[in-house]
Amino acid sequence: MSARNVGAITPIGWVLLAMTFLGAALLVYEPAMNGAFLSDDGHYVQRNVYIHELSLENFIAILEPLGPVTLAVVNYSPVQMLIHALAWDAFGSETTGHHLVNVVFHAIASLLLIPLFLRTGIPRAAAILGATFFLLHPANVEAVAWISQLKSSSALVLSLAALLLFPKRPSLGTALFLLALLAKPTAAVVLPVAALLAWTQREKIAKSWWAAWVLIFVLYAIVEFSVHQRSGAAEAILYDTPFDLVMTVSGLAMRYLVMSSTSLGVSAFHEPEPIRSLFDLWWLCSLPVLAALAWRLVVVWRRREPEIAYWVWAVVSFGPISQVFPFLYPLADRYLYFILPGLIGGALLMLGEGLGRFSSGSERRRTFELAAVVVGAALCSAMAAHSHQRAGIWRYSATVIADAARHYPDGVSANLIRANRAGSVGDVDTAAEALQAAVARGFNRFEMIYNEPRFDSVRHHPKFQAVVDEMAAGWIVKVAARQSPTQSEVRMAAHAHISRREYDEARRMLKRALEQGGAYDAQIRDDLQQLSAILE
């Protein structure tokens, strides 16, 4: 079935599809192509000196499982960092080139969905339509327009290539699986999906290759778990009782299903509240929907149909971000990037079966198929327009924060906007209260406040200083708890001491960081000179 379906598209057809997908992606994401480095782009790319020079020393640092690069981005993702390094070597600080790299990866990932869909029996028109739906989906804008989210698009490209090549070229498929994991840990979903596709399609793959995949996953999981444990990335407690957790996880699943099928609810920097009420609509609506999905999963499992692989793909991709292991900011558009392919593939196969049942006769079936294509094309057009609009939001930090504040008026972004506005007019009480509200929700970027000129009129007021000091103290405590903090972490602690006007301690920490040695030596020397100027 695989060879017959893929062969249904000629080589010229594939070239035309590739050109169309890339052209459509560039058109949709054009508003973001000159967008600035935003948020996490700073420590991933803009200020990450390890990717600013292609040297053997930096290459080794990037590959080090618990090295400073890994700890800075809280993931062992050397493939992502090496792609960033190559992009920086080519484009430097000019962001258009970095955006272009991510858009190209996204177009390739979308294109690779077509042969995968064809391999599992999805008709050609539906396969192309499904891949186009993924290409143009507004939830993917965050993953594609945000430069540091290159990890998502590159990992999906490598994951899909691994799935496609593994049955015929197991050595190459295994290498690609490893590279996918080293781009983003979410690529672990490829292991169960590959196993289910092989089982449903009765593909014979030597057990030694499966053992290699499992070994790769286990070794990578040990490293990744160590990174997260050291970083404290999963310290949040977002629920009061186990049942609150169940309701919250179900509600989040329902939100993702609505976002994936309609694009309603997409937003920058989601901040939904944990569900604590039995009468919450997201929780109540999730019960019949998730029950139906579970039943469908059982049905296709019993039939040994490839559809099971897609539903498992979606479920397993949702698992790490479901809040079973809680972390701050539990919902994000970018998390759908790996969930969507599973939902699209499962939906296409399920709808195809339904179409066959309710359209007996060739003439009637052709009518239904034509109607489905027209509806799908209209939906993709609407998605493209929505994505184009949202791409413009990801051009500037101010528009991203404004979008988050509009959807979550009590969230971190909304409170930072309030604090900025109050600070610019000297309203210290409102500025301090809004900033404290942001801190209560997990905001801890004291350096953003320290360097923001709009706070100049309130910066030295004791009430405002107390909030900034609280944030800075959190970083000092965090670094002090590290057994062997990196040079970057020691430098951050020094800046926290400067923010708290603890200059002697700041000087001591900067000297300690300089003695430790590393890629940030030049910046630390500048810090020491600036500190000396403050003290003079």
Residue pairs with C-beta under 8 A, 6 or more apart in sequence:
1 119
1 121
1 201
2 118
2 119
2 167
2 201
5 118
5 119
5 121
5 124
5 127
6 115
6 118
6 119
8 118
8 124
9 17
9 114
9 118
9 124
17 111
17 114
17 128
18 107
18 111
21 107
21 110
21 111
21 131
21 132
21 135
22 104
22 107
24 107
24 132
24 135
24 136
24 384
25 103
25 104
25 106
25 107
25 110
25 135
25 144
26 33
26 103
27 388
28 136
28 384
28 387
28 388
28 391
29 99
29 103
29 141
29 144
29 145
29 387
29 388
29 391
30 388
30 391
31 388
31 389
31 391
31 392
31 395
32 99
32 141
32 144
32 145
32 391
32 392
32 394
32 395
33 96
33 99
33 100
33 103
34 95
34 96
34 99
34 395
35 95
35 99
35 145
35 394
35 395
35 396
36 95
36 395
36 396
36 397
37 45
37 46
37 95
37 147
38 146
38 147
38 394
38 396
38 397
38 400
39 146
39 148
39 397
39 400
40 146
40 148
41 146
41 147
41 148
43 72
43 73
44 73
44 84
44 147
44 148
45 51
45 84
45 88
45 98
45 147
45 148
46 93
48 69
48 72
48 81
48 84
49 519
49 520
49 523
50 58
50 61
50 62
50 68
50 69
50 81
50 85
50 519
51 58
51 62
51 81
51 84
51 85
51 88
52 85
52 88
54 85
54 86
54 89
58 85
58 519
59 82
61 67
61 68
61 69
61 519
62 69
62 78
62 81
62 82
62 85
63 78
64 70
65 76
65 223
65 226
65 227
66 223
66 226
66 227
66 230
67 486
68 486
68 487
68 488
68 518
68 519
69 78
69 81
70 76
70 77
70 78
70 227
71 227
71 230
71 231
71 486
71 489
72 486
72 488
73 81
74 227
74 228
74 231
74 233
75 151
75 184
75 185
75 224
75 227
76 182
76 185
76 220
76 223
76 224
76 227
77 151
77 182
77 183
77 184
77 185
78 182
79 154
79 155
79 158
79 179
79 180
79 182
79 183
80 150
80 151
80 154
80 155
80 182
80 183
80 184
83 101
83 150
83 154
83 183
84 98
84 150
87 97
87 98
87 101
88 98
90 97
91 97
91 98
95 147
98 147
98 150
99 145
99 147
101 150
102 144
102 145
102 147
102 149
102 150
102 153
103 144
105 150
105 153
105 154
105 156
105 157
106 135
106 140
106 143
106 144
106 153
107 135
108 157
109 134
109 153
109 156
109 157
109 160
110 131
110 132
110 134
110 135
111 131
112 157
112 160
112 161
112 164
113 127
113 130
113 131
113 134
113 160
113 341
113 344
113 345
114 127
114 128
114 131
115 164
116 160
116 163
116 164
116 341
116 345
117 126
117 127
117 130
117 131
117 345
117 348
118 124
118 127
119 164
119 197
119 201
119 306
120 197
120 201
120 306
120 307
120 309
120 310
120 345
120 349
121 306
121 349
122 130
122 345
122 348
122 349
122 352
123 352
125 369
125 373
126 348
126 352
126 372
126 376
127 348
129 373
129 376
129 377
129 380
130 344
130 345
130 348
132 380
133 344
133 376
133 379
133 380
133 383
134 140
134 340
134 341
134 344
136 380
136 383
136 384
136 387
137 260
137 263
137 336
137 340
137 383
137 387
138 263
138 266
138 333
138 383
138 386
138 387
138 390
139 259
139 260
139 263
139 266
139 333
139 336
139 337
139 340
140 333
140 336
140 337
140 340
140 387
141 266
141 333
141 387
141 390
141 391
141 393
141 394
142 149
142 266
142 268
142 332
142 333
142 334
142 394
143 149
143 152
143 153
143 333
143 334
143 337
144 153
145 390
145 391
145 394
146 334
146 394
149 334
149 337
151 183
151 184
152 184
152 186
152 334
152 337
152 338
153 337
154 183
154 184
155 180
155 181
155 183
155 184
155 186
155 187
155 338
156 187
156 337
156 338
156 341
158 176
158 177
158 179
158 180
158 183
158 187
159 176
159 177
159 180
159 187
159 189
159 190
160 341
161 173
161 176
162 173
162 174
162 176
162 177
162 180
162 190
162 194
163 173
163 190
163 193
163 194
163 197
164 173
165 172
165 173
165 176
166 173
166 174
166 176
166 177
166 194
166 205
166 209
167 173
167 197
167 198
167 203
167 205
170 205
170 206
170 209
173 194
173 209
174 209
174 212
174 213
174 216
177 187
177 190
177 191
177 194
177 213
177 216
178 216
178 220
180 187
180 190
181 187
181 188
181 216
181 217
181 220
182 220
185 220
185 224
185 320
186 317
186 320
186 338
187 338
188 217
188 220
188 221
188 316
189 313
189 316
189 317
189 338
189 342
191 213
191 214
191 217
192 312
192 313
192 316
193 309
193 312
193 313
193 316
193 342
194 213
195 210
196 306
196 308
196 309
196 312
197 203
197 306
197 309
198 205
199 304
200 304
200 305
200 306
200 308
200 309
201 306
228 234
230 482
232 478
233 327
234 325
234 326
234 327
235 327
236 326
236 327
236 328
236 442
237 326
238 248
238 274
238 323
238 326
238 328
238 330
239 245
239 248
239 274
239 276
239 323
239 326
240 274
240 276
244 274
244 275
244 276
245 323
245 324
245 326
247 275
247 276
247 278
247 280
247 283
248 274
248 275
248 323
248 330
249 322
249 323
249 324
250 275
250 282
250 283
250 286
250 287
250 290
251 272
251 275
251 280
251 282
251 283
251 286
252 272
252 282
252 322
252 323
252 330
252 331
253 286
253 290
253 318
253 322
254 282
254 283
254 285
254 286
254 289
254 290
255 265
255 272
255 282
255 331
256 318
256 331
256 335
256 336
256 339
257 289
257 343
258 264
258 265
259 265
259 266
259 333
259 336
260 336
260 339
260 340
260 343
261 343
263 383
263 386
266 333
266 386
266 390
267 333
267 403
267 404
267 406
267 407
267 408
268 333
268 393
268 394
268 400
268 401
268 403
268 404
268 407
268 413
269 329
269 332
269 400
269 401
269 404
269 408
269 411
269 412
269 413
270 329
270 330
270 331
270 332
270 333
270 404
270 407
270 408
271 329
271 331
271 404
271 408
271 410
271 411
271 412
271 441
272 330
272 331
272 408
275 282
275 283
277 283
293 311
296 311
296 346
296 350
297 308
297 311
297 312
297 315
300 307
300 308
300 311
300 349
301 308
305 349
306 349
307 345
307 346
307 349
307 350
309 345
310 341
310 342
310 343
310 344
310 345
310 346
310 349
311 342
311 346
312 342
313 339
313 341
313 342
313 345
313 346
314 339
314 342
314 343
314 346
315 342
317 338
317 339
317 342
318 335
318 339
321 330
321 332
321 335
323 330
328 442
329 442
351 372
355 365
355 368
355 369
355 372
356 365
358 368
359 365
359 367
359 368
359 369
392 399
393 399
393 400
393 403
394 400
401 413
401 416
401 417
402 413
402 417
404 411
404 412
404 413
404 414
405 411
405 413
405 414
405 417
408 414
410 437
411 441
412 438
412 441
412 442
412 443
415 434
415 435
415 437
415 438
415 441
415 443
416 434
416 435
416 438
416 443
418 430
418 431
418 434
419 430
419 431
419 432
419 434
419 435
419 438
419 455
420 431
420 452
420 454
420 455
422 428
422 429
422 430
422 431
422 434
422 458
423 431
423 452
423 454
423 455
423 456
423 457
423 458
423 464
424 454
424 457
425 457
426 457
426 458
427 458
428 458
428 461
428 463
428 464
429 463
431 455
431 458
431 464
432 458
432 461
432 463
432 464
432 466
432 467
435 449
435 464
435 467
435 468
436 467
439 467
439 470
439 471
443 471
444 471
444 474
444 475
445 471
446 468
446 471
446 472
446 475
446 496
446 499
447 495
447 499
449 455
449 468
449 471
450 468
450 495
450 498
450 499
455 464
458 464
459 465
459 468
468 499
469 499
469 500
472 496
472 497
472 499
472 500
473 496
473 500
475 492
475 493
475 496
476 493
476 496
476 497
476 500
479 485
479 489
479 490
479 492
479 493
479 496
480 493
482 489
485 493
486 518
487 513
487 516
487 517
487 518
487 519
487 520
487 524
488 518
488 520
490 509
490 512
490 513
490 516
491 509
491 510
491 513
491 520
491 523
491 524
491 527
493 509
494 506
494 507
494 509
494 510
494 513
494 527
495 506
495 527
497 503
497 505
497 506
497 509
498 506
498 531
498 534
503 531
503 534
503 535
506 531
507 528
507 531
510 524
510 527
510 528
510 531
511 528
513 520
513 524
514 521
514 524
514 525
514 528
